[in-house]
């Protein structure tokens, strides 16, 4: 005998008993699960007073785009390699590390 959604009465009873059994076996963990679930929901869907959005929509300010792109200029100057001479003349220390 099938219900409208294709689930028999026996399957429905077994599902309800399974949920009741899980509830009683996890009765010590239900409070942390509820708290973590609430934190997750608040993180995923923050309330409006936290996001500070007025009028229902956030306004996005875009800078005007210039006709020149930054690709025309090099990113940094090419500086020739310079050697800075050390001032310590100690013959006891090795020349290499």
C-alpha positions in Angstrom: 0.0 0.0 0.0 1.6 3.2 -1.2 0.9 6.8 -0.2 0.6 9.7 -2.6 4.4 10.3 -2.6 5.3 6.7 -3.1 6.3 6.0 0.5 4.5 3.1 2.3 3.2 3.4 5.8 5.7 0.8 7.0 8.6 2.9 5.6 7.1 6.0 7.3 6.9 4.3 10.7 10.5 3.0 10.4 11.7 6.5 9.5 9.9 8.0 12.5 11.4 5.3 14.8 14.8 5.9 13.3 14.6 9.6 14.1 13.4 9.0 17.6 16.2 6.5 18.2 18.8 9.0 16.9 17.3 11.7 19.1 17.6 9.6 22.3 21.0 8.3 21.5 22.3 11.8 20.8 20.5 13.5 23.7 23.7 14.7 25.3 24.9 16.2 22.0 21.7 18.1 20.9 22.6 21.4 22.6 26.0 21.7 21.0 24.6 20.7 17.6 21.8 23.3 17.9 24.3 26.0 18.9 26.7 25.2 16.1 23.9 25.1 13.6 22.7 28.6 14.8 26.3 29.9 14.5 26.5 28.5 11.0 23.2 30.0 9.9 24.2 33.4 11.3 27.5 33.2 9.5 25.9 32.2 6.2 22.9 34.6 6.5 23.8 37.5 8.7 21.1 39.8 10.0 20.6 43.2 8.5 21.9 45.2 11.5 25.2 43.4 11.3 25.8 44.1 7.6 24.9 47.8 7.9 23.0 47.8 4.6 20.4 50.4 4.3 17.6 50.3 1.8 17.9 46.6 1.1 20.7 46.8 -1.4 24.4 47.5 -1.0 25.7 50.3 -3.3 28.8 49.4 -5.2 31.0 52.4 -6.0 33.1 51.9 -9.1 36.1 54.0 -10.1 35.9 55.5 -13.5 38.0 53.5 -16.0 40.8 55.3 -17.7 41.5 54.9 -21.4 45.2 54.1 -20.6 45.9 50.8 -19.0 48.6 50.1 -16.5 50.1 47.5 -18.9 51.8 50.3 -20.9 54.2 51.0 -18.0 56.7 48.5 -16.6 55.9 47.3 -13.1 59.3 48.3 -11.7 62.5 50.0 -12.8 65.4 47.9 -13.9 68.3 48.8 -11.5 71.8 47.7 -12.3 73.4 45.4 -9.7 75.6 47.2 -7.2 78.1 45.7 -4.8 78.5 47.3 -1.5 82.0 46.9 -0.1 82.3 45.7 3.5 84.3 47.7 6.0 85.5 44.9 8.2 89.0 43.6 7.5 89.3 40.6 9.8 91.7 37.9 8.5 90.6 35.4 11.2 87.1 34.9 9.7 86.8 32.8 6.6 85.8 34.4 3.3 82.9 32.0 2.9 80.1 30.7 5.2 
